[in-house]
Amino acid sequence: MPCLANAQDSPLSQWYNYAFSTNPSMVGSAGKLRVHLFYRNQWPKADAGFAYYGAEADMPVGKSMACGLLFTNDHAAAFSKPTVTGAYGYTVKLNQKTAVRGGLSLGLIQKHISTSDLIFEQEEPAITKSSRISLDAGIGINLISGSLTASASLNHLTKPQQGISSESDARTNMKLTLDIGYTYKIKPATWKNGIEITPNAIFQRHGTQQNLQISVINHVKGLLTGLGCRKNLQSDPPTAIILIGYKTEDFRIAYSYDFETNGKTNRYGNAHEISMTKLFDTGRKKKHKPIDCPSFL
C-alpha cells in the first residue's frame, strides 16, 4: 500500500549547549579551543536503538575567523546516518559589546542500513545496496549584544538523499532554525558566587514538522538546573524537560530528561541526553578583546 511519512532531524533538548550543531555561526563563539561530546538516547525501552551521538571541536583562527569539525551518528533500528561536517565562521565587531557572526557548514552524510538486523522471507536479502553518501550544507547568522543573543540558520541546503537505492529520490527538506536567549545576572558572573538566569527559546521548521522549545536555565555556584517545554505545533501534548548539571569557567557537564506529559509513550523510557564541554587555552596571545558570549553558550 502506498503511504506518505514525514519526519525530522533528531531533537536536541540541550541545543544551547552545543557549539555549532544547530547553527554554523556559533563556531568559535567560546573564544578558545572547545571540545564537546554528546549522547541522546530516545525511548530506550522500545528496543529500536534510537540514539544520536557525536563529538565536535571548534576554535578561533586569527582575529575574526573560526573553524570547527563535527562528527555525528544518528541511529534508528537498522538505519544509521554517520556524518562529518566542517564549519567556518567570521565575526564582524560593531562595538565593544555587539558583534555579528556568520557561518557556513559543509559535510558528508552516509545513509546506511544494516541487513544483519533485518529478517527476510527469502534466504537472500532483497536489498542489494546498503549505503549512500550525500553532500550537506548550511548557513547561519548570529547577533550578540551584551547578554542577548539571537540567531537564524538554514540547514540541508543541498537536500541530501534519504534513500539508499539509486532509484530513490527521497530527499531531506531544508530546516529553518530561529533562536533567542538572554542571560540575566543577579550577581557577578563568576562560577563561585554568581547567580544567572537564562531564558531561551528555539523554533525549528523541518518540512511539515514545526517545533517550539522554551527553557529556563539557572546557574548558582556552579550548579546548573533547568526546566523546559517542547511542543510540536501539529500535535499534542507537549514534552517536558528537566536538566541538571555542573559548570565552571572551562568545563560543563549536563544531563536532561524528556518525558511526554500525556504518559502514552512513558512506557518506552522517554529520552535521556548528556553533554560535556571542555575549553582549552591555545596559548596564543590575544590580538584583540573578544566579544563576551552569553554564558549558556
C-alpha beads as a LAMMPS data file, in Angstrom:
LAMMPS data file: protein, C-alpha beads

297 atoms
296 bonds

1 atom types
1 bond types

-500.0 500.0 xlo xhi
-500.0 500.0 ylo yhi
-500.0 500.0 zlo zhi

Masses

1 110.0

Atoms # bond

1 1 1 0.000 0.000 0.000
2 1 1 1.396 3.430 -0.877
3 1 1 1.788 5.779 2.090
4 1 1 3.339 9.128 2.976
5 1 1 5.592 9.575 6.003
6 1 1 7.032 12.768 7.455
7 1 1 9.968 13.027 9.854
8 1 1 12.549 15.438 11.214
9 1 1 16.121 15.563 12.495
10 1 1 16.656 14.216 15.988
11 1 1 15.559 16.885 18.510
12 1 1 18.151 18.156 20.993
13 1 1 16.878 19.332 24.363
14 1 1 20.232 20.953 25.185
15 1 1 20.603 22.774 21.867
16 1 1 22.069 25.828 23.675
17 1 1 24.998 23.704 24.954
18 1 1 26.239 22.719 21.503
19 1 1 28.939 24.583 19.653
20 1 1 27.590 24.660 16.098
21 1 1 25.420 21.571 15.570
22 1 1 22.341 23.806 15.349
23 1 1 23.855 26.901 13.752
24 1 1 27.264 27.112 11.982
25 1 1 27.609 30.759 13.012
26 1 1 28.214 29.577 16.613
27 1 1 31.602 28.178 15.594
28 1 1 34.384 29.777 17.635
29 1 1 31.954 31.569 19.960
30 1 1 33.797 30.412 23.108
31 1 1 36.975 32.275 22.130
32 1 1 39.056 29.166 22.950
33 1 1 39.527 25.640 21.691
34 1 1 36.261 23.930 22.629
35 1 1 35.659 20.164 22.607
36 1 1 32.127 18.893 23.044
37 1 1 30.741 15.358 23.433
38 1 1 27.058 14.461 23.471
39 1 1 24.750 11.457 23.536
40 1 1 20.950 11.218 23.312
41 1 1 19.006 8.003 23.838
42 1 1 15.366 8.125 22.724
43 1 1 12.834 5.541 24.015
44 1 1 15.439 3.045 25.304
45 1 1 12.779 0.508 26.325
46 1 1 11.440 0.264 22.760
47 1 1 14.470 -1.869 21.732
48 1 1 14.702 0.041 18.462
49 1 1 18.033 1.700 19.224
50 1 1 17.036 5.339 18.694
51 1 1 20.264 7.187 19.532
52 1 1 22.040 10.337 18.429
53 1 1 25.641 10.983 19.475
54 1 1 28.763 12.740 18.361
55 1 1 31.741 14.973 19.026
56 1 1 32.627 18.457 17.865
57 1 1 35.575 20.798 18.229
58 1 1 35.947 24.448 17.262
59 1 1 38.334 27.331 17.836
60 1 1 39.045 30.896 16.682
61 1 1 41.591 31.378 13.922
62 1 1 43.237 34.759 13.585
63 1 1 41.434 37.925 14.580
64 1 1 37.933 37.378 13.201
65 1 1 37.724 33.841 11.800
66 1 1 36.894 30.477 13.343
67 1 1 36.668 26.863 12.207
68 1 1 35.258 23.636 13.548
69 1 1 34.721 19.941 12.862
70 1 1 31.707 17.822 13.809
71 1 1 31.210 14.033 13.823
72 1 1 27.737 12.579 14.491
73 1 1 25.785 9.372 14.064
74 1 1 22.000 9.126 14.049
75 1 1 20.908 5.548 14.729
76 1 1 17.356 4.212 14.343
77 1 1 16.756 0.452 14.294
78 1 1 18.574 -0.946 11.228
79 1 1 19.334 2.538 9.859
80 1 1 22.304 4.729 10.750
81 1 1 23.448 8.090 9.437
82 1 1 27.120 8.889 10.185
83 1 1 28.003 12.465 9.278
84 1 1 31.173 14.551 9.159
85 1 1 30.811 18.341 8.908
86 1 1 33.239 21.225 8.736
87 1 1 32.279 24.788 9.645
88 1 1 33.735 28.234 9.036
89 1 1 32.734 31.432 10.794
90 1 1 33.554 35.135 10.520
91 1 1 32.884 37.825 13.132
92 1 1 32.226 41.497 12.482
93 1 1 32.633 43.567 15.647
94 1 1 30.207 46.509 15.720
95 1 1 31.272 47.920 19.114
96 1 1 32.652 46.737 22.465
97 1 1 29.517 44.729 23.299
98 1 1 27.937 43.932 19.955
99 1 1 29.035 41.643 17.154
100 1 1 27.553 39.772 14.207
101 1 1 28.767 36.306 13.312
102 1 1 28.191 34.498 10.036
103 1 1 28.861 30.828 9.424
104 1 1 28.935 28.180 6.709
105 1 1 28.958 24.411 7.071
106 1 1 29.676 21.662 4.568
107 1 1 29.588 17.947 5.224
108 1 1 29.025 14.414 4.007
109 1 1 26.140 12.194 5.130
110 1 1 26.164 8.425 4.709
111 1 1 22.752 6.770 4.937
112 1 1 23.396 3.130 5.854
113 1 1 21.202 0.121 6.527
114 1 1 22.413 -2.990 8.330
115 1 1 20.842 -6.021 6.648
116 1 1 22.012 -8.242 9.524
117 1 1 19.350 -6.583 11.708
118 1 1 16.541 -7.462 9.285
119 1 1 14.628 -10.695 8.727
120 1 1 13.670 -11.635 5.145
121 1 1 11.221 -14.220 3.895
122 1 1 13.725 -15.164 1.216
123 1 1 17.076 -16.710 2.002
124 1 1 18.899 -13.954 0.114
125 1 1 18.229 -10.328 1.083
126 1 1 16.319 -8.294 -1.464
127 1 1 18.457 -5.231 -0.643
128 1 1 21.421 -5.032 -2.988
129 1 1 22.805 -1.686 -1.807
130 1 1 23.354 -0.841 1.853
131 1 1 24.598 2.774 1.863
132 1 1 24.581 6.069 0.032
133 1 1 26.614 9.256 0.525
134 1 1 25.207 12.766 0.057
135 1 1 26.507 16.317 0.368
136 1 1 25.028 18.547 3.074
137 1 1 25.398 22.313 3.589
138 1 1 24.126 25.006 5.924
139 1 1 24.376 28.737 6.638
140 1 1 23.725 30.798 9.743
141 1 1 23.943 34.234 11.327
142 1 1 24.236 35.174 14.994
143 1 1 23.844 38.543 16.732
144 1 1 25.397 39.061 20.176
145 1 1 24.787 42.238 22.151
146 1 1 25.799 42.096 25.790
147 1 1 23.772 39.340 27.444
148 1 1 21.423 38.937 24.471
149 1 1 21.951 36.534 21.625
150 1 1 19.714 35.815 18.628
151 1 1 20.419 33.693 15.586
152 1 1 18.939 32.142 12.478
153 1 1 20.142 29.256 10.347
154 1 1 19.118 27.243 7.312
155 1 1 20.376 23.663 7.153
156 1 1 20.205 20.925 4.492
157 1 1 20.530 23.445 1.653
158 1 1 21.503 20.645 -0.725
159 1 1 18.526 18.451 0.334
160 1 1 20.569 15.274 0.964
161 1 1 19.284 11.924 -0.250
162 1 1 17.424 9.792 2.290
163 1 1 17.087 6.560 0.309
164 1 1 19.903 4.068 -0.136
165 1 1 18.788 2.933 -3.583
166 1 1 19.974 4.782 -6.678
167 1 1 16.384 4.674 -7.916
168 1 1 15.101 6.503 -4.848
169 1 1 14.842 10.286 -4.887
170 1 1 13.630 10.771 -1.309
171 1 1 15.299 13.923 -0.028
172 1 1 15.655 15.767 3.262
173 1 1 13.782 19.059 3.443
174 1 1 15.618 22.250 4.348
175 1 1 15.410 23.114 8.040
176 1 1 14.873 26.633 9.388
177 1 1 16.005 27.423 12.948
178 1 1 15.365 30.635 14.899
179 1 1 16.523 31.087 18.489
180 1 1 16.941 33.780 21.109
181 1 1 18.334 33.854 24.645
182 1 1 19.169 36.324 27.389
183 1 1 21.397 35.881 30.447
184 1 1 20.153 37.846 33.461
185 1 1 22.951 38.295 36.002
186 1 1 21.747 38.756 39.574
187 1 1 25.285 38.666 40.985
188 1 1 28.756 38.852 39.409
189 1 1 29.040 36.135 36.777
190 1 1 31.745 34.023 38.369
191 1 1 31.123 30.341 38.822
192 1 1 31.974 30.509 42.557
193 1 1 29.393 33.059 43.658
194 1 1 27.452 34.096 40.578
195 1 1 23.737 33.712 40.027
196 1 1 22.480 33.704 36.442
197 1 1 19.057 33.044 34.976
198 1 1 18.864 32.380 31.242
199 1 1 15.524 32.128 29.459
200 1 1 15.817 30.941 25.859
201 1 1 13.595 29.786 23.034
202 1 1 14.098 27.974 19.750
203 1 1 11.772 27.437 16.809
204 1 1 12.511 24.848 14.122
205 1 1 10.642 24.107 10.929
206 1 1 11.709 20.967 9.086
207 1 1 9.352 20.096 6.275
208 1 1 5.876 19.736 7.785
209 1 1 7.278 19.497 11.324
210 1 1 7.299 22.637 13.472
211 1 1 8.735 22.562 16.989
212 1 1 8.916 25.289 19.626
213 1 1 11.016 24.833 22.758
214 1 1 11.161 27.266 25.682
215 1 1 13.620 26.731 28.534
216 1 1 14.943 28.484 31.619
217 1 1 18.434 27.652 32.913
218 1 1 19.670 28.653 36.388
219 1 1 23.359 28.835 37.277
220 1 1 24.145 29.155 41.004
221 1 1 27.636 28.477 42.387
222 1 1 28.492 26.038 39.625
223 1 1 25.199 24.144 39.789
224 1 1 23.051 24.122 36.648
225 1 1 19.319 23.439 36.846
226 1 1 16.689 23.958 34.201
227 1 1 13.127 23.380 33.099
228 1 1 11.791 23.382 29.568
229 1 1 8.892 22.514 27.328
230 1 1 8.997 21.388 23.684
231 1 1 5.829 21.460 21.604
232 1 1 5.208 20.023 18.173
233 1 1 2.828 22.615 16.756
234 1 1 0.971 19.987 14.719
235 1 1 0.177 17.621 17.591
236 1 1 -0.498 17.301 21.311
237 1 1 0.717 17.078 24.010
238 1 1 3.974 18.942 24.819
239 1 1 7.156 17.325 26.120
240 1 1 8.544 18.416 29.497
241 1 1 12.322 18.722 30.022
242 1 1 14.285 18.612 33.283
243 1 1 18.004 19.483 33.363
244 1 1 20.763 19.275 35.947
245 1 1 24.473 19.884 35.543
246 1 1 27.704 21.436 36.759
247 1 1 29.700 24.274 35.250
248 1 1 32.985 26.074 35.804
249 1 1 34.765 28.619 33.644
250 1 1 36.296 25.929 31.399
251 1 1 34.134 22.855 31.946
252 1 1 30.457 21.943 31.752
253 1 1 28.514 18.712 32.068
254 1 1 24.735 18.460 31.877
255 1 1 22.047 15.772 31.895
256 1 1 18.467 16.240 30.743
257 1 1 15.394 14.012 30.827
258 1 1 12.420 14.382 28.473
259 1 1 9.004 12.903 29.161
260 1 1 5.669 13.091 27.401
261 1 1 3.040 14.833 29.506
262 1 1 0.237 12.523 28.327
263 1 1 2.043 9.407 29.575
264 1 1 1.291 7.349 26.439
265 1 1 4.948 6.906 25.457
266 1 1 6.363 6.863 29.000
267 1 1 6.459 3.061 28.941
268 1 1 9.210 3.285 26.307
269 1 1 11.540 5.195 28.631
270 1 1 11.213 8.722 27.170
271 1 1 14.615 10.320 26.395
272 1 1 17.964 10.810 28.127
273 1 1 20.554 13.328 26.942
274 1 1 24.006 14.065 28.320
275 1 1 26.602 16.561 27.098
276 1 1 30.093 17.543 28.196
277 1 1 32.146 20.555 27.119
278 1 1 35.769 21.410 27.845
279 1 1 37.612 24.615 26.928
280 1 1 41.361 24.665 26.333
281 1 1 43.706 27.633 26.255
282 1 1 45.658 27.508 22.996
283 1 1 48.439 29.681 24.422
284 1 1 48.146 32.230 21.630
285 1 1 48.453 35.892 22.515
286 1 1 45.179 37.733 22.144
287 1 1 45.371 40.381 19.444
288 1 1 42.033 41.896 20.358
289 1 1 39.448 41.878 23.098
290 1 1 36.839 39.269 22.208
291 1 1 33.101 39.783 22.445
292 1 1 31.831 38.131 25.610
293 1 1 29.457 35.337 24.638
294 1 1 26.434 34.659 26.879
295 1 1 27.467 32.003 29.365
296 1 1 24.868 29.421 28.330
297 1 1 26.702 29.070 25.008

Bonds

1 1 1 2
2 1 2 3
3 1 3 4
4 1 4 5
5 1 5 6
6 1 6 7
7 1 7 8
8 1 8 9
9 1 9 10
10 1 10 11
11 1 11 12
12 1 12 13
13 1 13 14
14 1 14 15
15 1 15 16
16 1 16 17
17 1 17 18
18 1 18 19
19 1 19 20
20 1 20 21
21 1 21 22
22 1 22 23
23 1 23 24
24 1 24 25
25 1 25 26
26 1 26 27
27 1 27 28
28 1 28 29
29 1 29 30
30 1 30 31
31 1 31 32
32 1 32 33
33 1 33 34
34 1 34 35
35 1 35 36
36 1 36 37
37 1 37 38
38 1 38 39
39 1 39 40
40 1 40 41
41 1 41 42
42 1 42 43
43 1 43 44
44 1 44 45
45 1 45 46
46 1 46 47
47 1 47 48
48 1 48 49
49 1 49 50
50 1 50 51
51 1 51 52
52 1 52 53
53 1 53 54
54 1 54 55
55 1 55 56
56 1 56 57
57 1 57 58
58 1 58 59
59 1 59 60
60 1 60 61
61 1 61 62
62 1 62 63
63 1 63 64
64 1 64 65
65 1 65 66
66 1 66 67
67 1 67 68
68 1 68 69
69 1 69 70
70 1 70 71
71 1 71 72
72 1 72 73
73 1 73 74
74 1 74 75
75 1 75 76
76 1 76 77
77 1 77 78
78 1 78 79
79 1 79 80
80 1 80 81
81 1 81 82
82 1 82 83
83 1 83 84
84 1 84 85
85 1 85 86
86 1 86 87
87 1 87 88
88 1 88 89
89 1 89 90
90 1 90 91
91 1 91 92
92 1 92 93
93 1 93 94
94 1 94 95
95 1 95 96
96 1 96 97
97 1 97 98
98 1 98 99
99 1 99 100
100 1 100 101
101 1 101 102
102 1 102 103
103 1 103 104
104 1 104 105
105 1 105 106
106 1 106 107
107 1 107 108
108 1 108 109
109 1 109 110
110 1 110 111
111 1 111 112
112 1 112 113
113 1 113 114
114 1 114 115
115 1 115 116
116 1 116 117
117 1 117 118
118 1 118 119
119 1 119 120
120 1 120 121
121 1 121 122
122 1 122 123
123 1 123 124
124 1 124 125
125 1 125 126
126 1 126 127
127 1 127 128
128 1 128 129
129 1 129 130
130 1 130 131
131 1 131 132
132 1 132 133
133 1 133 134
134 1 134 135
135 1 135 136
136 1 136 137
137 1 137 138
138 1 138 139
139 1 139 140
140 1 140 141
141 1 141 142
142 1 142 143
143 1 143 144
144 1 144 145
145 1 145 146
146 1 146 147
147 1 147 148
148 1 148 149
149 1 149 150
150 1 150 151
151 1 151 152
152 1 152 153
153 1 153 154
154 1 154 155
155 1 155 156
156 1 156 157
157 1 157 158
158 1 158 159
159 1 159 160
160 1 160 161
161 1 161 162
162 1 162 163
163 1 163 164
164 1 164 165
165 1 165 166
166 1 166 167
167 1 167 168
168 1 168 169
169 1 169 170
170 1 170 171
171 1 171 172
172 1 172 173
173 1 173 174
174 1 174 175
175 1 175 176
176 1 176 177
177 1 177 178
178 1 178 179
179 1 179 180
180 1 180 181
181 1 181 182
182 1 182 183
183 1 183 184
184 1 184 185
185 1 185 186
186 1 186 187
187 1 187 188
188 1 188 189
189 1 189 190
190 1 190 191
191 1 191 192
192 1 192 193
193 1 193 194
194 1 194 195
195 1 195 196
196 1 196 197
197 1 197 198
198 1 198 199
199 1 199 200
200 1 200 201
201 1 201 202
202 1 202 203
203 1 203 204
204 1 204 205
205 1 205 206
206 1 206 207
207 1 207 208
208 1 208 209
209 1 209 210
210 1 210 211
211 1 211 212
212 1 212 213
213 1 213 214
214 1 214 215
215 1 215 216
216 1 216 217
217 1 217 218
218 1 218 219
219 1 219 220
220 1 220 221
221 1 221 222
222 1 222 223
223 1 223 224
224 1 224 225
225 1 225 226
226 1 226 227
227 1 227 228
228 1 228 229
229 1 229 230
230 1 230 231
231 1 231 232
232 1 232 233
233 1 233 234
234 1 234 235
235 1 235 236
236 1 236 237
237 1 237 238
238 1 238 239
239 1 239 240
240 1 240 241
241 1 241 242
242 1 242 243
243 1 243 244
244 1 244 245
245 1 245 246
246 1 246 247
247 1 247 248
248 1 248 249
249 1 249 250
250 1 250 251
251 1 251 252
252 1 252 253
253 1 253 254
254 1 254 255
255 1 255 256
256 1 256 257
257 1 257 258
258 1 258 259
259 1 259 260
260 1 260 261
261 1 261 262
262 1 262 263
263 1 263 264
264 1 264 265
265 1 265 266
266 1 266 267
267 1 267 268
268 1 268 269
269 1 269 270
270 1 270 271
271 1 271 272
272 1 272 273
273 1 273 274
274 1 274 275
275 1 275 276
276 1 276 277
277 1 277 278
278 1 278 279
279 1 279 280
280 1 280 281
281 1 281 282
282 1 282 283
283 1 283 284
284 1 284 285
285 1 285 286
286 1 286 287
287 1 287 288
288 1 288 289
289 1 289 290
290 1 290 291
291 1 291 292
292 1 292 293
293 1 293 294
294 1 294 295
295 1 295 296
296 1 296 297
